[in-house]
Amino acid sequence: MEENILIVHGGGPTAVINGSLYGAVTEARKYPQLQHIYAARNGTGGLLREELIDLTNVEEEKLKLLLQTPGSAIGTSRDQLEKPEYEKMAEILKKHHIRYVLFNGGNGTMDTCGKLYKTCLEKGIEVGVMGIPKTMDNDIAVTDHSPGYGSAARYLAQSVKEVCQDVKGLPIHVVVIEASGRNAGWITAAAAMAADEDGVGPDLIYLPERPFDEEKYLEDVKALLKKKSGIVVVASEGLKDKEGKPVVKPIFQIGRATYFGDVSAHLANLVIEKLGYKARGEKPGLLGRASICLQSPVDLKEAQLAGEIACRAVMEGETGKMVAFERVSTEPYIMKPFLADIERVMMYEHKMPDSYINPEGNQVTEAFKEWCRPLLGGDLPRMISFN
């Protein structure tokens, strides 16, 4: 009987999601019983439309380009799915003789992965389902970290380091940099790594795990401006006040998809209006998840490994699970992959622990920096100032 495998991307892409795709495809090619290696065009929506990309015979020279290509080479989506869609997907899998499915994505995608797994069980359709973690936000439960985070962290740390040097050279204003992260501050916190080598880093860091107090923020800035005339602030896009309301009203929201207002501009304007000091906001946005130049080699290696392990596991009979990473050692860095039951992962958010945030809620601790350091894939370039 014909057997095929399908790979599906979900949610926002990263700098290494195609690395996982490469790992999965190269591993799948080792199994002669697989007639086709399919990919869903533009995520679950493409699967529902039966739009399948056949990657079975793509030349190795072209396939290797995945390792240096950001975004999703097969397309991804944020489709809102209900029971009828899952039942339809299960029937489509049966129709196309798809015996194995790999879902590569974040919290929402792992939820989809788990629900399709259950649907296939209920309908008596034999399909092995496995999750490959992917998120620049690093908020997937169970795993120590997720592929996509290390590269986003390196991008932000390097970018903040460069802005800090710029402000040090012309210290005439407050610069507020807005970082991605809806409810978890892992990316925002990575800005602290800018100061890892030569001490030039952000002055203040505000995470969504702590209620944001505008008056306290202005006090923090005012106190620093008594010591220096140019400072750098890094703030999460998901900052909320003590009542849990976003500090800037979201522009648009549907389901889990939230388009936040411009937090960096808001915080910069507060400095101008309340303190009468020059300020400006910067918002890297999508640049942080689309930078190959600042891709972490550790992140890429682990993304590829996750794809390989997921494919191997499902071909060996595992199902209803996700590849995860356990931190064995930080110095030297040793990571051990394992399989976690998908029900332990579905829609559970992994946030920054208290031990990684300073008591004042405006910086991170050395414990966080120790945890984060190896994921960047090497030291950032050192810089110098005679000022």
Stockholm file with secondary structure:
# STOCKHOLM 1.0

chainA/1-387         MEENILIVHGGGPTAVINGSLYGAVTEARKYPQLQHIYAARNGTGGLLREELIDLTNVEEEKLKLLLQTPGSAIGTSRDQLEKPEYEKMAEILKKHHIRYVLFNGGNGTMDTCGKLYKTCLEKGIEVGVMGIPKTMDNDIAVTDHSPGYGSAARYLAQSVKEVCQDVKGLPIHVVVIEASGRNAGWITAAAAMAADEDGVGPDLIYLPERPFDEEKYLEDVKALLKKKSGIVVVASEGLKDKEGKPVVKPIFQIGRATYFGDVSAHLANLVIEKLGYKARGEKPGLLGRASICLQSPVDLKEAQLAGEIACRAVMEGETGKMVAFERVSTEPYIMKPFLADIERVMMYEHKMPDSYINPEGNQVTEAFKEWCRPLLGGDLPRMISFN
#=GR chainA/1-387 SS CCEEEEEEECSSCCSSHHHHHHHHHHHHTTCTTEEEEEEETTHHHHHHTTCEEECTTCCHHHHGGGGGCCSCSSCCCCCCCCHHHHHHHHHHHHHTTEEEEEEEESHHHHHHHHHHHHHHHHTTCCCEEEEEECCTTCCBSSSSCCTTHHHHHHHHHHHHHHHHHHHHHSCCSEEEEEECCSSCCHHHHGGGGGGTTTSCCCSEEECTTSCCCHHHHHHHHHHHHTTCSCEEEEEETTCBCTTSCBSSCCSEEETTEEECCCHHHHHHHHIIIIICCCEEEECCGGGGGSCSTTCCHHHHHHHHHHHHHHHHHHHTTCCSEEEEEEEEETTTTEEEEEEEEGGGTTTCBCCCCGGGBCTTSSSBCHHHHHHHGGGGSSCCCCCCCCC
#=GC SS_cons         CCEEEEEEECSSCCSSHHHHHHHHHHHHTTCTTEEEEEEETTHHHHHHTTCEEECTTCCHHHHGGGGGCCSCSSCCCCCCCCHHHHHHHHHHHHHTTEEEEEEEESHHHHHHHHHHHHHHHHTTCCCEEEEEECCTTCCBSSSSCCTTHHHHHHHHHHHHHHHHHHHHHSCCSEEEEEECCSSCCHHHHGGGGGGTTTSCCCSEEECTTSCCCHHHHHHHHHHHHTTCSCEEEEEETTCBCTTSCBSSCCSEEETTEEECCCHHHHHHHHIIIIICCCEEEECCGGGGGSCSTTCCHHHHHHHHHHHHHHHHHHHTTCCSEEEEEEEEETTTTEEEEEEEEGGGTTTCBCCCCGGGBCTTSSSBCHHHHHHHGGGGSSCCCCCCCCC
//
